[in-house]
Amino acid sequence: VQLQASGGGLVQAGGSLRLSCPASGLPFSRYGMGWFRQAPGKEREFVAAISWNGAGRYYADSVKDRFTISRDNAKNTVFLQMNSLKPEDTAVYFCAARFGLGAPGMSASEYNYWGQGTQVTVSS
């Protein structure tokens, strides 16, 4: 199984980035997908999750109304559109896959597979 997060970079506060995470080696449409992030010296934290069919979407309060998670099951890819970025959004962002058709959780321990992470840096 491979999850390959990409799309990170350096952006000014107020800017936007779109992260992508194509998956291979698993039945993608049977997995809920999530995005997590980890800033230096901090614990990994939940950002957003989406159910297997896209019907359920869940966000951390800190990113609600700024970030949008989506997926394309035909392309085995999950996305994270990040708008109105803030310096506190600076972190390594990870995509993760959670087997099952139920609502994907906000706990990292629920996820079965992880990507390698992509760096997002927001300058003030």
Disulfide bonds with the S-S distance in Angstrom:
Cys21-Cys95 2.00
